[in-house]
Amino acid sequence: MARRKQNAMEGFLPLRLHTYHLLLSLSRGERHGYALKREILRRTGGKMNLGSGVLYGSINKMLEGGLIEESGERPDPHLDDARRRYYRITPLGLQVVQAEADRMRDLVRLADERPGLPEFAR
Protein backbone atom coordinates (compact mmCIF):
# COMPACT_ATOMS: atom_id res chain seq x y z
CA MET A 1 0.00 0.00 0.00
CA ALA A 2 2.77 2.48 0.92
CA ARG A 3 4.56 1.63 -2.32
CA ARG A 4 1.45 2.40 -4.41
CA LYS A 5 1.06 5.74 -2.59
CA GLN A 6 4.72 6.60 -3.24
CA ASN A 7 4.40 5.73 -6.93
CA ALA A 8 1.28 7.90 -7.24
CA MET A 9 3.11 10.87 -5.76
CA GLU A 10 6.15 10.34 -7.94
CA GLY A 11 3.88 10.75 -10.96
CA PHE A 12 3.61 14.42 -10.01
CA LEU A 13 7.35 14.92 -9.52
CA PRO A 14 9.33 16.91 -10.30
CA LEU A 15 6.93 19.80 -9.89
CA ARG A 16 7.24 22.88 -12.03
CA LEU A 17 8.63 25.70 -9.92
CA HIS A 18 5.46 27.80 -10.09
CA THR A 19 3.34 24.76 -9.12
CA TYR A 20 5.58 24.21 -6.10
CA HIS A 21 5.14 27.85 -5.06
CA LEU A 22 1.37 27.65 -5.51
CA LEU A 23 1.15 24.53 -3.34
CA LEU A 24 3.41 26.09 -0.70
CA SER A 25 1.15 29.14 -0.58
CA LEU A 26 -1.96 27.01 -0.24
CA SER A 27 -0.35 24.94 2.50
CA ARG A 28 -0.55 28.09 4.64
CA GLY A 29 -4.30 28.51 4.09
CA GLU A 30 -7.03 29.06 1.55
CA ARG A 31 -6.44 31.71 -1.10
CA HIS A 32 -8.02 33.03 -4.26
CA GLY A 33 -6.00 33.22 -7.48
CA TYR A 34 -4.92 36.84 -7.26
CA ALA A 35 -3.89 36.42 -3.61
CA LEU A 36 -1.72 33.46 -4.67
CA LYS A 37 -0.08 35.58 -7.36
CA ARG A 38 0.65 38.39 -4.89
CA GLU A 39 2.02 36.05 -2.22
CA ILE A 40 4.39 34.35 -4.67
CA LEU A 41 5.54 37.71 -6.01
CA ARG A 42 6.24 38.88 -2.45
CA ARG A 43 7.92 35.65 -1.34
CA THR A 44 10.24 35.57 -4.36
CA GLY A 45 11.17 39.23 -4.09
CA GLY A 46 9.49 39.97 -7.42
CA LYS A 47 11.39 37.27 -9.31
CA MET A 48 8.34 35.14 -10.04
CA ASN A 49 5.41 37.08 -11.45
CA LEU A 50 2.83 34.59 -12.70
CA GLY A 51 0.73 35.70 -15.64
CA SER A 52 -2.96 34.87 -15.71
CA GLY A 53 -2.52 31.98 -18.17
CA VAL A 54 0.13 30.24 -16.09
CA LEU A 55 -1.67 30.95 -12.82
CA TYR A 56 -5.12 29.74 -13.79
CA GLY A 57 -3.82 26.98 -16.07
CA SER A 58 -1.82 25.62 -13.13
CA ILE A 59 -4.79 25.93 -10.80
CA ASN A 60 -6.92 23.94 -13.26
CA LYS A 61 -4.25 21.22 -13.58
CA MET A 62 -3.92 20.97 -9.81
CA LEU A 63 -7.72 20.74 -9.47
CA GLU A 64 -7.82 17.95 -12.08
CA GLY A 65 -4.95 16.13 -10.36
CA GLY A 66 -6.60 16.31 -6.95
CA LEU A 67 -3.80 18.42 -5.43
CA ILE A 68 -6.16 21.26 -4.57
CA GLU A 69 -9.91 21.75 -4.36
CA GLU A 70 -12.24 24.69 -4.53
CA SER A 71 -13.37 25.87 -1.14
CA GLY A 72 -17.04 26.38 -0.43
CA GLU A 73 -16.25 28.75 2.42
CA ARG A 74 -16.03 32.45 1.72
CA PRO A 75 -15.08 35.45 3.81
CA ASP A 76 -17.63 38.11 4.67
CA PRO A 77 -19.39 39.04 1.39
CA HIS A 78 -18.97 42.73 2.22
CA LEU A 79 -15.20 42.26 2.20
CA ASP A 80 -14.96 40.05 -0.86
CA ASP A 81 -15.77 39.94 -4.55
CA ALA A 82 -18.41 37.27 -5.20
CA ARG A 83 -16.64 36.24 -8.43
CA ARG A 84 -13.52 35.07 -6.61
CA ARG A 85 -12.94 31.37 -6.20
CA TYR A 86 -11.01 30.17 -3.20
CA TYR A 87 -8.78 27.11 -3.22
CA ARG A 88 -7.31 24.86 -0.56
CA ILE A 89 -4.69 22.17 -0.68
CA THR A 90 -5.81 18.54 -0.34
CA PRO A 91 -4.08 15.83 1.71
CA LEU A 92 -2.60 14.53 -1.57
CA GLY A 93 -1.35 18.03 -2.38
CA LEU A 94 0.36 18.24 1.02
CA GLN A 95 2.03 14.88 0.43
CA VAL A 96 3.20 15.93 -3.03
CA VAL A 97 4.62 19.28 -1.89
CA GLN A 98 6.44 17.48 0.95
CA ALA A 99 7.80 14.86 -1.46
CA GLU A 100 9.06 17.64 -3.74
CA ALA A 101 10.76 19.39 -0.82
CA ASP A 102 12.42 16.08 0.12
CA ARG A 103 13.50 15.56 -3.50
CA MET A 104 15.08 19.02 -3.64
CA ARG A 105 16.83 18.50 -0.27
CA ASP A 106 18.31 15.27 -1.65
CA LEU A 107 19.60 17.15 -4.70
CA VAL A 108 21.26 19.78 -2.53
CA ARG A 109 22.77 17.08 -0.30
CA LEU A 110 24.19 15.31 -3.36
CA ALA A 111 25.68 18.57 -4.63
CA ASP A 112 27.24 19.23 -1.21
CA GLU A 113 28.75 15.75 -1.10
CA ARG A 114 30.19 15.87 -4.61
CA PRO A 115 33.99 15.99 -4.44
CA GLY A 116 35.58 18.67 -6.56
CA LEU A 117 32.52 20.90 -6.70
CA PRO A 118 33.83 24.48 -6.84
CA GLU A 119 33.38 26.42 -3.61
CA PHE A 120 31.21 29.07 -5.33
CA ALA A 121 28.65 26.37 -6.19
CA ARG A 122 28.16 25.40 -2.53
C-alpha positions in Angstrom: 0.0 0.0 0.0 2.8 2.5 0.9 4.6 1.6 -2.3 1.5 2.4 -4.4 1.1 5.7 -2.6 4.7 6.6 -3.2 4.4 5.7 -6.9 1.3 7.9 -7.2 3.1 10.9 -5.8 6.2 10.3 -7.9 3.9 10.7 -11.0 3.6 14.4 -10.0 7.4 14.9 -9.5 9.3 16.9 -10.3 6.9 19.8 -9.9 7.2 22.9 -12.0 8.6 25.7 -9.9 5.5 27.8 -10.1 3.3 24.8 -9.1 5.6 24.2 -6.1 5.1 27.9 -5.1 1.4 27.6 -5.5 1.1 24.5 -3.3 3.4 26.1 -0.7 1.2 29.1 -0.6 -2.0 27.0 -0.2 -0.3 24.9 2.5 -0.5 28.1 4.6 -4.3 28.5 4.1 -7.0 29.1 1.5 -6.4 31.7 -1.1 -8.0 33.0 -4.3 -6.0 33.2 -7.5 -4.9 36.8 -7.3 -3.9 36.4 -3.6 -1.7 33.5 -4.7 -0.1 35.6 -7.4 0.6 38.4 -4.9 2.0 36.0 -2.2 4.4 34.3 -4.7 5.5 37.7 -6.0 6.2 38.9 -2.4 7.9 35.7 -1.3 10.2 35.6 -4.4 11.2 39.2 -4.1 9.5 40.0 -7.4 11.4 37.3 -9.3 8.3 35.1 -10.0 5.4 37.1 -11.5 2.8 34.6 -12.7 0.7 35.7 -15.6 -3.0 34.9 -15.7 -2.5 32.0 -18.2 0.1 30.2 -16.1 -1.7 30.9 -12.8 -5.1 29.7 -13.8 -3.8 27.0 -16.1 -1.8 25.6 -13.1 -4.8 25.9 -10.8 -6.9 23.9 -13.3 -4.3 21.2 -13.6 -3.9 21.0 -9.8 -7.7 20.7 -9.5 -7.8 18.0 -12.1 -5.0 16.1 -10.4 -6.6 16.3 -6.9 -3.8 18.4 -5.4 -6.2 21.3 -4.6 -9.9 21.8 -4.4 -12.2 24.7 -4.5 -13.4 25.9 -1.1 -17.0 26.4 -0.4 -16.2 28.7 2.4 -16.0 32.4 1.7 -15.1 35.5 3.8 -17.6 38.1 4.7 -19.4 39.0 1.4 -19.0 42.7 2.2 -15.2 42.3 2.2 -15.0 40.1 -0.9 -15.8 39.9 -4.6 -18.4 37.3 -5.2 -16.6 36.2 -8.4 -13.5 35.1 -6.6 -12.9 31.4 -6.2 -11.0 30.2 -3.2 -8.8 27.1 -3.2 -7.3 24.9 -0.6 -4.7 22.2 -0.7 -5.8 18.5 -0.3 -4.1 15.8 1.7 -2.6 14.5 -1.6 -1.3 18.0 -2.4 0.4 18.2 1.0 2.0 14.9 0.4 3.2 15.9 -3.0 4.6 19.3 -1.9 6.4 17.5 1.0 7.8 14.9 -1.5 9.1 17.6 -3.7 10.8 19.4 -0.8 12.4 16.1 0.1 13.5 15.6 -3.5 15.1 19.0 -3.6 16.8 18.5 -0.3 18.3 15.3 -1.6 19.6 17.1 -4.7 21.3 19.8 -2.5 22.8 17.1 -0.3 24.2 15.3 -3.4 25.7 18.6 -4.6 27.2 19.2 -1.2 28.8 15.8 -1.1 30.2 15.9 -4.6 34.0 16.0 -4.4 35.6 18.7 -6.6 32.5 20.9 -6.7 33.8 24.5 -6.8 33.4 26.4 -3.6 31.2 29.1 -5.3 28.6 26.4 -6.2 28.2 25.4 -2.5 
